[in-house]
Amino acid sequence: MPTLIAGAVAVLVLYLLLQMFRAANPTMLARALKITGGILALAVAAFLGLRGGLAVAIPLGVFGAGLLGWSPFGGQTGFGNFGRIGEMFGARSRSSGQSSQVRSQFLDMMLDHDSGELKGTIIAGPYAGRALDSFDLSQLTAMMANFDAESIPLLESYLDRRFPAWRQNAQGNGAGRQGRAPASGKMTEEEAYQILGLQPGAGRDEISRAHRALMKKLHPDQGGSTYLAARVNEAKDTLLRTHNG
């Protein structure tokens, strides 16, 4: 009976801890759970050992030691993937304040991963330094005549989000041409990391996760941008080629 009670208490405590840290950053969550789980497992193992339950205490103690980074057998502890536990409890959908950046000759665009909000700043020309939010639709569409081939689809992507029906109302001023493929040079690794909102050196799994998360927000079928979705795909391909090379 004491063994069953101790086991039930351990399970309950672990469950409550998981609920408390569910909204936390995945990395911090994993670290906290490993340390707490390891200490708790060792404590329960010690209790069971003193009560004579060595058959349960020994493997539980090994498990707790493994969570704390020690393996009695040397080498890997077998818990290398425990850091992904945040994804198991819904943390994957949270991007922890990450953003993606896409720049062209005239525009600097930022996409917030959490909200999907797209904001932009003009970085060249007579309106340099001003946010796109400070202009109305007629002013923004009039700018397109002076923008380069990469800046136009970026501005169109912004208009699609801020003024969903703008294409139907645009008349002969060069607007509404998102289907045109812009002239673009080869994407650099630095640009690719900025677009995916990742730090240089990110692994293949991080690249793939960031790509999937962004495509959910940018895919044209979800009301997103064809151009930005293409840039995200290009960023993923650029970084994966680097890993494969």
Backbone as JSON, one array per atom type, in Angstrom:
{
  "sequence": "MPTLIAGAVAVLVLYLLLQMFRAANPTMLARALKITGGILALAVAAFLGLRGGLAVAIPLGVFGAGLLGWSPFGGQTGFGNFGRIGEMFGARSRSSGQSSQVRSQFLDMMLDHDSGELKGTIIAGPYAGRALDSFDLSQLTAMMANFDAESIPLLESYLDRRFPAWRQNAQGNGAGRQGRAPASGKMTEEEAYQILGLQPGAGRDEISRAHRALMKKLHPDQGGSTYLAARVNEAKDTLLRTHNG",
  "N": [[0.82, -1.22, 0.0], [1.91, 1.39, 0.87], [3.72, 1.74, -1.24], [2.08, 2.02, -3.5], [0.72, 4.36, -2.8], [2.84, 6.2, -2.73], [3.63, 6.11, -5.39], [1.32, 7.08, -6.64], [1.23, 9.68, -5.61], [3.58, 10.72, -6.71], [2.99, 10.68, -9.48], [0.81, 12.45, -9.5], [2.01, 14.84, -8.62], [3.86, 15.31, -10.69], [2.09, 15.66, -12.82], [0.73, 18.02, -12.03], [2.86, 19.81, -12.08], [3.46, 19.85, -14.79], [1.16, 21.06, -15.78], [1.41, 23.59, -14.64], [3.63, 24.62, -15.91], [2.92, 24.67, -18.51], [2.44, 26.83, -20.25], [4.9, 27.9, -20.51], [8.14, 28.89, -21.88], [9.41, 26.57, -24.26], [12.09, 25.61, -23.97], [12.82, 26.41, -21.36], [10.82, 25.11, -20.0], [11.4, 22.39, -20.48], [13.88, 22.15, -19.18], [13.2, 22.75, -16.52], [11.4, 20.69, -15.96], [13.01, 18.43, -16.24], [14.89, 18.74, -14.15], [13.21, 18.95, -11.87], [11.73, 16.57, -12.1], [13.81, 14.69, -11.95], [14.86, 15.09, -9.33], [12.57, 14.51, -7.83], [12.08, 11.86, -8.57], [14.38, 10.6, -7.52], [13.99, 11.1, -4.81], [11.63, 9.67, -4.26], [12.56, 7.15, -4.93], [14.5, 6.78, -2.93], [12.86, 6.74, -0.68], [11.31, 4.46, -1.17], [13.34, 2.59, -1.19], [14.2, 2.58, 1.46], [11.97, 1.49, 2.55], [12.13, -1.04, 1.72], [11.42, -1.66, -0.86], [13.15, -2.43, -3.16], [13.04, -3.4, -5.76], [11.54, -1.63, -7.19], [12.65, 0.77, -6.46], [15.34, 0.87, -7.39], [15.36, 0.93, -10.38], [13.84, 3.3, -10.6], [15.46, 5.15, -9.34], [17.66, 5.13, -11.09], [16.42, 6.2, -13.33], [15.75, 8.79, -12.37], [18.34, 9.79, -11.91], [19.25, 9.81, -14.5], [17.67, 11.83, -15.65], [18.81, 14.01, -14.42], [21.19, 14.13, -15.66], [23.15, 12.2, -15.25], [24.54, 9.04, -15.91], [24.6, 5.7, -14.98], [25.71, 3.87, -16.63], [27.36, 5.09, -18.35], [28.07, 7.17, -21.24], [25.32, 8.12, -23.35], [22.31, 9.11, -21.72], [19.89, 8.37, -22.55], [17.83, 10.08, -22.49], [17.89, 12.15, -24.24], [16.04, 13.31, -25.92], [14.26, 14.52, -24.28], [14.05, 17.22, -24.07], [12.21, 17.99, -25.91], [9.75, 17.93, -24.85], [8.1, 20.08, -24.48], [6.8, 20.44, -26.91], [5.05, 18.32, -26.9], [3.04, 19.12, -25.27], [1.68, 21.17, -26.45], [3.29, 23.39, -26.87], [4.45, 23.86, -29.29], [2.92, 25.45, -30.96], [3.35, 27.97, -30.05], [5.36, 30.72, -30.63], [7.02, 32.22, -29.08], [7.47, 35.04, -29.2], [8.87, 35.39, -31.59], [9.89, 36.71, -34.79], [9.73, 37.34, -38.33], [11.8, 38.68, -40.88], [11.8, 40.51, -43.85], [13.48, 42.09, -46.39], [13.67, 44.63, -48.9], [14.63, 46.82, -51.61], [13.15, 49.12, -51.03], [11.54, 48.55, -48.82], [11.13, 47.37, -45.46], [10.0, 44.64, -43.98], [8.16, 43.12, -41.34], [7.07, 40.16, -39.85], [5.03, 39.04, -37.34], [5.23, 36.11, -35.53], [3.46, 35.08, -33.64], [0.99, 36.51, -33.73], [0.59, 36.8, -36.45], [0.61, 39.24, -37.63], [1.48, 41.65, -40.04], [3.85, 44.08, -40.56], [5.31, 47.09, -41.88], [8.07, 49.18, -42.93], [9.13, 52.03, -44.7], [12.18, 52.32, -46.34], [13.65, 53.71, -48.16], [13.7, 56.45, -50.52], [11.38, 59.28, -50.79], [9.72, 58.95, -48.57], [11.11, 57.67, -46.62], [11.69, 55.99, -43.56], [9.14, 56.13, -42.57], [6.24, 54.41, -41.32], [4.23, 51.91, -42.92], [1.67, 51.8, -41.99], [0.92, 54.4, -41.58], [-0.08, 55.45, -43.89], [-2.81, 55.8, -46.23], [-4.96, 53.71, -48.33], [-5.02, 54.67, -51.02], [-2.7, 56.22, -51.13], [-0.73, 54.31, -50.7], [-1.02, 52.5, -52.87], [-0.35, 54.23, -54.92], [2.37, 54.5, -54.57], [3.52, 52.3, -55.73], [4.34, 52.66, -58.37], [6.87, 53.68, -58.24], [8.38, 51.76, -57.03], [10.68, 48.96, -56.83], [11.09, 45.67, -58.41], [11.01, 43.75, -56.38], [10.03, 45.07, -54.16], [7.4, 45.75, -54.79], [5.7, 43.32, -54.73], [5.98, 42.82, -51.99], [4.73, 45.03, -50.84], [2.18, 44.6, -51.88], [1.53, 42.27, -50.5], [1.3, 43.25, -47.92], [-0.89, 45.0, -48.29], [-2.86, 43.13, -48.92], [-3.42, 42.05, -46.45], [-4.13, 44.22, -44.85], [-6.06, 45.61, -46.34], [-8.26, 43.73, -47.48], [-9.96, 43.66, -49.78], [-8.77, 45.22, -51.7], [-7.7, 44.7, -54.23], [-9.83, 44.25, -55.96], [-10.81, 46.78, -56.19], [-8.76, 48.24, -57.25], [-7.51, 50.19, -59.93], [-5.91, 50.2, -62.8], [-3.37, 51.24, -61.91], [-1.05, 49.89, -61.69], [-1.33, 48.16, -59.62], [-2.21, 45.11, -57.84], [-0.81, 42.91, -58.92], [0.19, 40.45, -58.09], [0.68, 37.93, -59.07], [2.85, 38.12, -60.73], [6.19, 37.18, -61.16], [8.77, 38.32, -59.21], [11.91, 39.88, -60.02], [14.81, 38.55, -58.7], [17.81, 38.18, -56.81], [20.09, 35.54, -55.8], [19.19, 34.11, -52.74], [20.69, 34.86, -49.64], [22.29, 33.14, -46.87], [22.04, 34.59, -44.5], [19.78, 36.2, -45.04], [17.9, 34.16, -45.29], [17.8, 33.05, -42.69], [16.75, 35.28, -41.34], [14.24, 35.53, -42.54], [12.96, 33.18, -41.73], [13.01, 33.62, -39.07], [15.03, 32.68, -37.39], [18.03, 31.86, -35.52], [21.43, 32.09, -36.65], [22.95, 29.0, -37.53], [20.95, 27.27, -36.8], [19.36, 24.08, -36.5], [18.33, 21.32, -38.69], [15.81, 20.35, -37.88], [14.75, 22.57, -36.5], [14.61, 24.41, -38.59], [12.73, 23.18, -40.27], [10.47, 23.14, -38.58], [10.03, 25.9, -38.17], [9.47, 26.66, -40.78], [7.09, 25.21, -41.33], [5.36, 26.37, -39.44], [5.25, 29.06, -40.27], [4.2, 28.79, -42.85], [1.61, 28.02, -42.33], [0.5, 30.41, -41.61], [0.92, 32.0, -43.8], [0.17, 30.79, -46.15], [-1.47, 30.93, -49.29], [-4.02, 29.72, -49.43], [-4.96, 30.11, -46.91], [-5.57, 32.73, -46.79], [-3.24, 34.12, -46.97], [-0.09, 35.32, -48.28], [1.05, 34.92, -51.55], [3.56, 35.67, -52.49], [5.13, 36.04, -50.11], [4.93, 33.48, -49.05], [6.33, 32.08, -50.98], [8.86, 33.15, -50.56], [9.41, 32.21, -48.0], [9.5, 29.46, -48.52], [11.74, 29.46, -50.19], [13.67, 30.31, -48.39], [13.76, 28.15, -46.6], [14.68, 26.1, -48.34], [17.16, 27.15, -49.02], [18.61, 27.07, -46.59], [18.5, 24.35, -45.95], [19.91, 23.26, -48.06], [22.42, 24.15, -47.38], [22.91, 22.64, -45.08], [22.87, 20.08, -46.21], [24.99, 20.31, -47.92]],
  "CA": [[0.0, 0.0, 0.0], [2.76, 2.59, 0.82], [4.3, 1.88, -2.57], [1.04, 2.54, -4.39], [0.46, 5.75, -2.42], [3.98, 7.01, -3.17], [3.57, 6.2, -6.85], [0.2, 7.97, -7.01], [1.64, 11.04, -5.28], [4.58, 11.13, -7.7], [2.29, 10.95, -10.73], [0.01, 13.65, -9.32], [2.9, 16.0, -8.57], [4.38, 15.55, -12.04], [0.99, 16.2, -13.62], [0.51, 19.4, -11.64], [3.99, 20.6, -12.56], [3.29, 20.01, -16.23], [0.1, 22.05, -15.99], [1.91, 24.89, -14.24], [4.62, 25.12, -16.86], [2.45, 24.43, -19.87], [2.54, 28.05, -21.06], [6.27, 28.43, -20.43], [9.01, 28.68, -23.03], [9.72, 25.14, -24.35], [13.41, 25.29, -23.44], [12.77, 26.53, -19.91], [9.93, 24.06, -19.53], [12.12, 21.12, -20.5], [14.92, 22.17, -18.14], [12.55, 22.69, -15.21], [10.83, 19.36, -15.78], [14.09, 17.46, -16.05], [15.46, 18.89, -12.8], [12.19, 18.6, -10.88], [11.45, 15.14, -12.22], [14.95, 13.91, -11.46], [14.91, 15.17, -7.87], [11.42, 13.8, -7.29], [12.28, 10.42, -8.76], [15.38, 10.15, -6.57], [13.4, 11.13, -3.48], [10.71, 8.53, -4.15], [13.39, 5.94, -4.93], [15.1, 6.65, -1.6], [11.8, 6.35, 0.24], [10.96, 3.05, -1.42], [14.47, 1.75, -0.8], [14.17, 2.44, 2.91], [10.82, 0.64, 2.88], [12.39, -2.39, 1.25], [10.96, -1.87, -2.24], [14.31, -2.23, -4.04], [12.71, -3.75, -7.15], [11.03, -0.41, -7.82], [13.52, 1.9, -6.11], [16.56, 0.92, -8.2], [15.12, 1.53, -11.71], [13.36, 4.67, -10.46], [16.63, 5.97, -9.05], [18.42, 5.27, -12.34], [15.66, 7.13, -14.16], [15.95, 10.14, -11.83], [19.73, 10.2, -12.16], [19.36, 10.11, -15.93], [17.08, 13.15, -15.89], [19.74, 15.02, -13.91], [22.38, 14.15, -16.5], [24.13, 11.17, -14.89], [24.18, 7.69, -16.32], [25.48, 4.71, -14.35], [26.27, 3.0, -17.66], [28.21, 5.89, -19.21], [27.5, 7.55, -22.52], [24.06, 8.84, -23.34], [21.38, 8.66, -20.7], [18.66, 7.89, -23.16], [16.79, 11.09, -22.34], [18.31, 13.28, -25.05], [14.9, 13.96, -26.56], [13.32, 15.02, -23.28], [13.89, 18.65, -24.28], [11.1, 18.25, -26.81], [8.48, 17.68, -24.16], [7.24, 21.24, -24.66], [5.97, 20.24, -28.09], [4.02, 17.33, -26.59], [1.98, 19.75, -24.5], [1.11, 22.3, -27.16], [4.18, 24.54, -26.96], [4.88, 24.06, -30.65], [2.15, 26.51, -31.61], [3.78, 29.26, -29.54], [6.65, 31.05, -31.2], [7.79, 32.93, -28.06], [7.86, 36.38, -29.61], [9.7, 35.4, -32.78], [9.39, 37.44, -35.95], [10.47, 37.16, -39.57], [12.12, 39.93, -41.53], [12.07, 40.47, -45.29], [13.87, 43.44, -46.84], [13.88, 44.9, -50.31], [15.26, 48.12, -51.77], [12.34, 50.19, -50.47], [10.72, 48.16, -47.68], [11.58, 46.45, -44.42], [8.75, 44.05, -43.51], [8.28, 42.23, -40.18], [5.9, 39.32, -39.59], [4.99, 38.5, -35.99], [4.83, 34.71, -35.61], [2.35, 34.79, -32.74], [-0.27, 37.12, -34.18], [0.48, 36.81, -37.89], [0.51, 40.63, -38.08], [2.55, 42.08, -40.94], [4.1, 45.51, -40.5], [6.39, 47.48, -42.77], [8.64, 50.52, -42.88], [9.79, 52.44, -45.93], [13.59, 52.55, -46.01], [14.3, 54.5, -49.22], [12.77, 57.34, -51.2], [10.95, 60.48, -50.05], [9.0, 58.6, -47.35], [11.99, 56.8, -45.82], [11.53, 56.08, -42.12], [7.73, 56.13, -42.17], [5.58, 53.11, -41.3], [3.16, 51.77, -43.9], [0.39, 52.04, -41.31], [0.61, 55.83, -41.56], [-0.61, 55.83, -45.19], [-4.08, 55.16, -46.59], [-4.87, 52.8, -49.47], [-4.68, 55.38, -52.26], [-1.3, 56.62, -51.07], [0.11, 53.12, -50.81], [-1.04, 51.99, -54.25], [0.35, 55.19, -55.77], [3.8, 54.31, -54.41], [4.01, 51.15, -56.49], [4.97, 53.08, -59.63], [8.28, 54.0, -57.99], [9.03, 50.65, -56.34], [11.36, 47.97, -57.66], [10.35, 44.43, -58.64], [10.84, 43.01, -55.13], [9.25, 45.86, -53.2], [5.98, 45.76, -55.15], [4.96, 42.21, -54.12], [5.97, 42.98, -50.54], [3.67, 45.99, -50.53], [0.92, 43.94, -52.17], [1.25, 41.35, -49.4], [0.82, 44.09, -46.82], [-2.23, 45.47, -48.63], [-3.78, 42.0, -48.84], [-3.79, 41.84, -45.04], [-4.76, 45.42, -44.28], [-7.24, 45.95, -47.16], [-8.5, 42.47, -48.21], [-10.67, 43.82, -51.06], [-8.16, 46.32, -52.45], [-7.43, 44.32, -55.62], [-11.05, 44.43, -56.74], [-11.06, 48.2, -56.37], [-7.62, 48.88, -57.9], [-7.78, 50.48, -61.35], [-4.88, 50.64, -63.72], [-2.21, 51.97, -61.38], [0.04, 48.93, -61.45], [-1.6, 47.35, -58.43], [-2.87, 43.83, -58.03], [-0.05, 42.08, -59.85], [0.94, 39.52, -57.25], [1.04, 36.74, -59.81], [4.1, 38.34, -61.42], [7.36, 36.72, -60.41], [9.72, 39.42, -59.13], [13.31, 39.59, -60.27], [15.47, 38.44, -57.41], [19.07, 37.47, -56.8], [20.14, 34.35, -54.96], [19.01, 34.42, -51.33], [21.82, 34.54, -48.79], [21.95, 32.43, -45.64], [21.6, 35.59, -43.53], [18.39, 36.53, -45.36], [17.07, 32.99, -45.02], [17.58, 32.98, -41.25], [15.87, 36.39, -40.96], [12.88, 35.24, -43.01], [12.4, 32.12, -40.89], [13.04, 34.04, -37.68], [15.93, 31.77, -36.67], [19.4, 32.29, -35.29], [22.41, 31.34, -37.46], [23.34, 27.71, -36.98], [19.79, 26.45, -36.45], [19.39, 22.74, -37.06], [17.33, 20.96, -39.7], [14.49, 20.26, -37.25], [14.28, 23.93, -36.24], [14.27, 25.0, -39.88], [11.48, 22.58, -40.74], [9.37, 23.58, -37.72], [9.76, 27.31, -38.47], [8.84, 26.71, -42.1], [5.7, 24.75, -41.22], [4.57, 27.35, -38.67], [5.03, 30.24, -41.09], [3.33, 28.47, -43.99], [0.23, 28.0, -41.85], [0.02, 31.79, -41.54], [1.15, 32.73, -45.05], [-0.27, 30.07, -47.34], [-2.59, 31.62, -49.96], [-5.3, 29.1, -49.1], [-5.37, 30.62, -45.6], [-5.66, 34.18, -46.88], [-1.91, 34.68, -46.84], [0.55, 35.96, -49.41], [1.77, 34.03, -52.45], [4.95, 36.09, -52.56], [5.82, 35.74, -48.87], [5.02, 32.02, -48.95], [7.44, 31.66, -51.85], [10.11, 33.54, -49.9], [9.62, 31.27, -46.89], [9.95, 28.2, -49.13], [13.1, 29.67, -50.67], [14.55, 30.36, -47.21], [13.95, 26.78, -46.12], [15.52, 25.37, -49.29], [18.52, 27.68, -48.94], [19.29, 26.58, -45.39], [18.65, 22.89, -46.0], [21.02, 22.99, -48.97], [23.66, 24.36, -46.63], [23.11, 21.46, -44.23], [23.16, 18.93, -47.06], [26.3, 20.5, -48.53]],
  "C": [[0.86, 1.28, 0.0], [3.36, 2.84, -0.56], [3.31, 2.49, -3.54], [0.75, 4.0, -4.1], [1.58, 6.66, -2.92], [3.96, 7.19, -4.68], [2.48, 7.16, -7.3], [0.56, 9.43, -6.74], [2.64, 11.57, -6.31], [3.93, 11.5, -9.02], [1.49, 12.25, -10.64], [0.88, 14.9, -9.32], [3.46, 16.33, -9.95], [3.31, 16.16, -12.94], [0.75, 17.67, -13.31], [1.64, 20.31, -12.12], [3.88, 20.86, -14.06], [2.24, 21.06, -16.54], [0.59, 23.45, -15.67], [2.83, 25.48, -15.3], [4.18, 24.97, -18.31], [2.64, 25.62, -20.79], [3.96, 28.6, -21.11], [7.0, 28.23, -21.75], [9.43, 27.22, -23.08], [11.06, 24.77, -23.74], [13.42, 25.34, -21.92], [11.9, 25.44, -19.3], [10.66, 22.73, -19.43], [13.15, 21.05, -19.38], [14.3, 22.02, -16.75], [11.99, 21.29, -14.93], [11.9, 18.31, -15.55], [14.63, 17.53, -14.62], [14.46, 18.44, -11.74], [11.89, 17.11, -10.9], [12.57, 14.27, -11.69], [15.03, 13.91, -9.94], [13.77, 14.37, -7.25], [11.59, 12.3, -7.41], [13.3, 9.86, -7.78], [14.82, 10.11, -5.15], [12.46, 9.94, -3.27], [11.5, 7.22, -4.11], [14.02, 5.71, -3.57], [14.06, 6.18, -0.59], [11.44, 4.87, 0.07], [12.09, 2.12, -1.01], [14.5, 1.52, 0.71], [13.02, 1.55, 3.36], [11.0, -0.79, 2.39], [11.95, -2.67, -0.17], [12.06, -1.65, -3.25], [13.98, -2.51, -5.5], [12.18, -2.54, -7.91], [12.01, 0.75, -7.62], [14.73, 2.0, -7.03], [16.31, 1.49, -9.6], [14.61, 2.97, -11.64], [14.52, 5.61, -10.16], [17.5, 6.19, -10.28], [17.75, 6.28, -13.26], [15.86, 8.58, -13.7], [17.34, 10.66, -12.07], [19.92, 10.57, -13.62], [18.8, 11.47, -16.28], [18.01, 14.27, -15.45], [21.07, 15.0, -14.64], [23.43, 13.13, -16.17], [23.65, 9.8, -15.31], [25.13, 6.7, -15.68], [26.16, 3.81, -15.36], [27.19, 3.76, -18.61], [27.5, 6.25, -20.5], [26.21, 8.31, -22.35], [23.11, 8.26, -22.3], [20.1, 8.1, -21.29], [17.54, 8.9, -23.07], [17.12, 12.33, -23.18], [17.15, 14.01, -25.69], [13.92, 14.55, -25.57], [13.07, 16.5, -23.45], [12.75, 18.99, -25.19], [9.74, 18.1, -26.14], [7.53, 18.85, -24.28], [6.31, 21.08, -25.84], [4.83, 19.27, -27.8], [2.83, 17.96, -25.89], [1.53, 21.07, -25.13], [2.03, 23.49, -27.31], [4.6, 24.82, -28.39], [4.17, 25.22, -31.31], [2.54, 27.89, -31.12], [5.18, 29.56, -30.05], [7.48, 31.93, -30.28], [8.31, 34.26, -28.55], [8.74, 36.45, -30.83], [9.05, 36.22, -33.88], [10.28, 37.14, -37.14], [10.68, 38.51, -40.22], [12.42, 39.69, -42.99], [12.35, 41.89, -45.74], [14.0, 43.49, -48.35], [14.52, 46.28, -50.41], [14.5, 49.22, -51.04], [11.64, 49.83, -49.16], [11.46, 47.23, -46.74], [10.31, 45.92, -43.76], [9.03, 43.09, -42.36], [6.97, 41.48, -39.98], [6.01, 38.75, -38.19], [4.45, 37.07, -36.04], [3.61, 34.4, -34.76], [1.02, 35.27, -33.29], [-0.49, 37.02, -35.68], [0.4, 38.21, -38.47], [1.74, 41.0, -38.92], [2.67, 43.59, -40.89], [5.28, 45.84, -41.39], [6.82, 48.92, -42.57], [9.31, 50.82, -44.21], [11.22, 52.84, -45.6], [14.33, 53.34, -47.08], [13.25, 55.37, -49.89], [12.32, 58.49, -50.31], [10.24, 60.18, -48.74], [9.83, 57.72, -46.42], [11.8, 57.07, -44.33], [10.09, 56.04, -41.65], [7.14, 54.72, -42.26], [4.46, 53.08, -42.34], [1.79, 52.06, -43.28], [-0.02, 53.51, -41.32], [0.03, 56.33, -42.89], [-1.96, 55.15, -45.43], [-3.89, 54.36, -47.88], [-4.44, 53.53, -50.75], [-3.22, 55.81, -52.29], [-0.37, 55.43, -51.28], [0.15, 52.58, -52.23], [-0.32, 52.93, -55.2], [1.86, 55.02, -55.69], [4.36, 53.24, -55.33], [4.74, 51.55, -57.77], [6.45, 53.35, -59.46], [9.06, 52.87, -57.31], [9.69, 49.69, -57.32], [10.58, 46.66, -57.67], [10.15, 43.6, -57.39], [9.97, 43.75, -54.13], [7.76, 45.83, -53.5], [5.23, 44.56, -54.56], [4.95, 42.24, -52.6], [4.85, 43.93, -50.13], [2.31, 45.37, -50.81], [0.53, 42.97, -51.06], [0.72, 42.09, -48.19], [-0.61, 44.55, -47.08], [-3.26, 44.35, -48.54], [-4.26, 41.77, -47.41], [-4.54, 43.03, -44.47], [-6.05, 45.8, -45.02], [-7.59, 44.74, -48.03], [-9.13, 42.64, -49.58], [-9.99, 44.83, -51.98], [-7.95, 45.97, -53.92], [-8.65, 44.53, -56.51], [-11.31, 45.9, -57.06], [-9.92, 48.92, -57.1], [-7.89, 49.06, -59.39], [-6.54, 51.05, -62.02], [-3.71, 51.42, -63.17], [-1.04, 51.05, -61.06], [-0.18, 48.06, -60.26], [-2.19, 46.01, -58.82], [-2.14, 42.89, -58.94], [0.75, 41.02, -59.12], [1.38, 38.28, -58.01], [2.35, 36.88, -60.55], [5.26, 37.89, -60.55], [8.4, 37.83, -60.38], [11.14, 38.97, -59.45], [14.04, 39.59, -58.94], [16.79, 37.72, -57.55], [18.99, 36.28, -55.87], [20.05, 34.76, -53.5], [20.24, 34.0, -50.55], [21.35, 33.78, -47.55], [21.43, 33.4, -44.58], [20.14, 35.97, -43.77], [17.46, 35.39, -45.01], [16.77, 32.85, -43.53], [16.62, 34.08, -40.78], [14.43, 36.1, -41.36], [12.21, 34.2, -42.13], [12.39, 32.5, -39.41], [13.93, 33.17, -36.82], [17.3, 32.4, -36.48], [20.33, 31.49, -36.19], [22.85, 30.07, -36.76], [22.18, 26.83, -36.57], [19.84, 25.11, -37.17], [18.26, 22.48, -38.04], [15.93, 20.9, -39.09], [13.92, 21.65, -36.98], [13.84, 24.62, -37.52], [12.92, 24.48, -40.37], [10.29, 23.04, -39.91], [9.0, 25.04, -38.01], [9.06, 27.45, -39.81], [7.38, 26.31, -42.03], [4.82, 25.79, -40.52], [4.25, 28.58, -39.52], [4.08, 29.97, -42.25], [1.87, 28.4, -43.57], [-0.37, 29.41, -41.83], [0.06, 32.48, -42.9], [0.58, 32.04, -46.28], [-1.47, 30.78, -47.96], [-3.96, 31.02, -49.65], [-5.84, 29.56, -47.76], [-5.47, 32.14, -45.6], [-4.32, 34.87, -46.76], [-1.4, 35.25, -48.16], [1.32, 34.95, -50.25], [3.26, 34.38, -52.46], [5.71, 35.72, -51.29], [5.95, 34.23, -48.65], [6.16, 31.5, -49.8], [8.78, 32.0, -51.22], [10.44, 32.62, -48.73], [10.1, 29.93, -47.42], [11.4, 28.31, -49.6], [14.08, 29.7, -49.5], [14.81, 28.96, -46.67], [14.9, 26.01, -47.03], [16.97, 25.84, -49.21], [19.27, 27.11, -47.74], [19.47, 25.06, -45.41], [19.73, 22.49, -46.98], [22.35, 23.16, -48.27], [23.97, 23.16, -45.75], [23.49, 20.24, -45.07], [24.55, 19.03, -47.68], [27.45, 20.23, -47.57]]
}
